[in-house]
């Protein structure tokens, strides 16, 4: 199991998202490349408009980090507060095999120094790590290879590379030009020890040379032939279209190692994408459950392992159990929340 952290902390150096600089020349290069080559990988209109400050003299959109914090993180962009911690704390204590919860909290109401600097999204990061890491095997190479689609500025990549320092190789794939540009700016600032490669700096796609590599979705075929231990999508497919979701599920399947490769998803089913989630039949559903991201919405966290036979029967049972739990809701915690005057999301 991949449950022995090197560091029990999410951040090495605090980086203010809203203050991230943007290399406009680099951004222009990304946009032009997207216009020439993206094809079916073009992001949705909503993402092309999110965080924009109009257009330059050539008609190219101009983004700013302050305007993208909300699209990247949603409610997670909010600094932590007692109400947010209430929803997460007991769950985190139950599932956190990495010691991250104890690193920041003495109890639900007693926080350790520096904890108040966290965002609600950081609590979600502890959820993501806590749910997926127990299913990961230590690879023979010594480095866990992770590919994430739609990772924004690098929230989860930063955490993996900090918590498991020196043991992870991470590839961030995105179709939003601003996310690609800001991910490079963020990842090069959040940890001075990281070696960050970027397609638009003409860095070679060499996971021996780089700890983290940032790659546009329309050139993601450069990864074909690579083998990964973990594929991730968190709150990104929920904003795509059917052809995007179908493509990435198939692409993940082609990249994951057979019998050990793990796929992790956490996406709302009542958001912009209301289509079908066509997971391969030979993916075994290991986990599907509600999390503190929402105890009432259809918003599952899911873990799959790539196998060699059909798991359709077992997966239908896992789906039925998830539906039962969703319908019952977290009755006890919601009742307590109402007594405290908190509102269930």
N, C-alpha and C positions, 0 to 999 in steps of 0.2 A: 504493500500500500504506500501511496505517496503522502504520508501523514507526518513526516518528521521535518518540520520547518527549520530553516537556517536562521531566520529572523521572524519574530512574532510581531511584525509591524507592517502596515500597509504602505506607508510613505517614508521615504528617506529625507527628501527635501520638499517642503510645502511649495506648491506652485499655484499661483492665483490664475484660474482659468480666464477670467475676464481680462487679465493683463497680458495674455499671450500675444507676442508680436506676429505679424504675418508678412512673409516675403511675397509682395504682390507680383513680382516678376516670376517667382516660382509658381504661384497660384495661376497666373495666366498660362504658363506652360502646361499645367495640369488640365485646365479647362480646354485648351486647344487640343490636347491629346484625347481628352474625353470626347469632344465633338467629332474627332476623326475616327476614333476606334471603339467607343463604348458599345454602340449597337444596342443589344438587348440588356446590357448592363447599366444603361442609363438609370440614375436614381429617379424616384418619383418626383413629380412637380413640387410637392410640399417640401421635400428636402432641398431641392434646388433654390427654393425661395427662403428657407429658414436662415435667419441670421444675416440677411443681406442688407447692404446699404446702397441700393441702387446698382448701377453698372458704370463701368469705365467708358472711355471714349470709343472703345472698340466693341461695346455692347456686352462685355463680359461681366458677370455678377461680381460684386464686391462683398466679401464676408467679414464679420468681426466675431471674435471669440465671445464677447459678452452676450451677443444675440443668439449664440449657439448653445450656451450652457443649458437652457431649458429644453431645447430639442434633444440634446445629448442625454440629459439625465431626468427630465420630467420633474416630478416631485422630489426626486433624489437630489436636485440642486439645492434644496433647503438645508441649512445647518441643522445638526441634530438638536433635539429638544426633548423634554420629558415625555411628551406624548408619543413621539416617534420611537423613543427607546422602549416605552411601554409595549408597543406592538412587537418589537423585535427581540427583546432581551431573553425571555424564557426560551424561545425557540433557538436562539443562538447558543445559549448554554447547553441545550440538549444535543445539538448537532455539530458543535465546533470541536473537532478533534485536533485542531492546530494551535489552540491556546490564544487565538486572537481576541476572543471576547474578554478573557481575563487580563490581557495586555491593556485594555482600555477601560474596563469597568470592575469595580469592587462589588457592586450590586446594581440593581436596576436604578437606584437613586443616588448611588455614590460613584462618581466618575474619577478616573485617575488623571493626573496633569496631562494636558494636551488633548484630551478626548473631546473637549468642547470645540476643537478646530475641525472635527470630522463633519462630513455631510451625511445626509440620510443615505445617499448612494454608497457610502462606505459600509454601512450596515448591510446593504445588499451584496457588496463584495464579499463580506464574511459569509453570507448565505451561499453564494456561488462556490467559493472555495470549500466550504464545509460539506456541501452536497456532492461535489464531484471528486474531490481528492481521495476519499476512501476507496473509490473504484479504480484508481489508476495504479498500474504496476510500474515499478522502477524499471525503465528500459535498459537493455543490455549495454547500450551506448553510454549510459550514465546521464544523458540529457533527455528530459521530457520534451517532445516536440509538440507544440500547440499551434493550431491555426484558428483564427477568429475572424468571422465576417461581421462587419458592422460594429466594430469596437470603438467608434467615435474617436476621442482624443487619446484613448489608451487606459481607461479606468482599470479594467481587469488585467490587462497586460502588465501594468505597473505593479500591481499587487503580486501576481505570479512571480515576476522577476525579482521582487524584493523578498518575499517570503521564502522562496526557494532559490536564493541567490547562487548563481553558478551551476544550477542544475536544470535550467529551462532554456529552450530556444523557442521564440515566439514570433509568429508571422501575423501581422495585422493586415487584413484585406478590407478595403472600403471602396464605395462607388461615389462618395460625396467629395468633390475636390477640396472643400474647406476642411473636412475631417482628416483627409490625408495630410494636408499641409500643417494643420494644427497638431496632429498626432506626432509629427516629427519634432515640432517645436517643444511639445510637452515632454516627450520621452527623452529628449536630450537634456532636459533640465531637471527632471524629477529624481534622477540618480546618476551622479557623475561617473560611476563605474560601468554603466551600460554602454555596450557598443551597438549603436543604432544605425542600421542601413536603410537607405531610402531609394526607391526606384528613380525618383526625379533628381537625385544627385549622381545618377549613373553608377551607383554602388552595385557590385555583383551580388546576385542572390546566393550568398554563401553562408550557410548556417554554422560553419566552422569559424568564420571570421566575425559574424555578428550575433549578438544575443537576441536582438529584435530587428525584424525587417518589415518595412511598410510598403505595401504593394497595391496598386489600383486593381479593382475587380476586372477591368477589361484586359489586363495582362496577367490574370491569375493562372492562365494555362502554363506559365513558367514554373508552377509548382507541380505540374503533372510529372509523375515519376518519383516524387518525394513520398515518404511514408511518415504519417503522423500518429501520435499516441492519443491526441485529444483534439476534437473539433468543437467550436463554441459559437453559439449565437444567443445573445441576451437582448431582448427588447428591440430587435432590429427587423427580423422577419415579419413581425406584427405590423410593420409599416411598408411592406413590399407588396408586389403583385404576384399572382399565381405562378407566372413563368419564372420569376426570380426565386421563389421558394422551391419550386420543383428543381431548378437548376442547382441550387446550392446543396440541397439534400443529396442529389445524385453525385455532385462534385465531392462533398464530404465522404460519401461512400467510397469513391475512387481513391481518396487519400488515406483513409484510416487503415491501420494494420488489422488484418483479419484475426479474429478471436481475442485480441487485446485492445483494439482501438475503441475509444469511448467518445460519444457525442453528447454534449450538454446543451439544453435549450431552456430558456425561460421567456415566454412570450404570451401576451394577452390574446385571448381568442375573440374578444369583443371590441377589438380596436379596428384599424383601417383594413387589415387583411381579414376577410371572412371566408376564405376559401378552404381547400382541403390540405391537410398535412399528410403527405404521401411518404411516410417513412418506409424505407425498404423492409420487406418482410423478414429478411435475415438479420435485422437489428433487434436485439432482445431488450425490451424495456425493463430496466433494473429499478427504476424509481420514477414515480409520477405523483406529485403531491402539491397541495397549496403551501404557500410560504407567507411570511409577513409582508411581502410586497402587496398582497391583498388576500384577506381571509374570506372575501365574499365574491370576488370576480372569478371568472374562468381564466385563471392566470397560472398555469402549472409550471413547475420546475420538473424537467425530465432528463433522465440519464439513460442512454442506450449503449449497448455493446455490439459491435459488428461481429456477427457469427457466420456460420456456414450452412445453416438450415433455416427453415421458416419458423418464426416464433409468433405467428398470427394468433393462435389460440391463447397463448399465455399473455400476449399483449392486450387482447380484448378483455381478459380478466383484470389486468392492471388498470385498464381504462374504466371498467365498471366500478372498481373500488375507488378510483379517484372521483368519479361522478357521485358516488355515495357520500364521500367525505365533503365534496363541494356543496352538495345539497344540505347536509347537516350543518355545515359551517363550523367555525370555531366558537361554538355556543358559549362556553364558559368565559373565554377571553373577551368576547363581544359584550356579554352581560356586564362584566367588570368594567369594560371601557365606558359603557353607558352610564354607570354609576359615577365614574370620574368625569363625565362630561365630554369624553372623546368620541369622535365620529369614525365609524368603520369605513374604510375605503373599499 
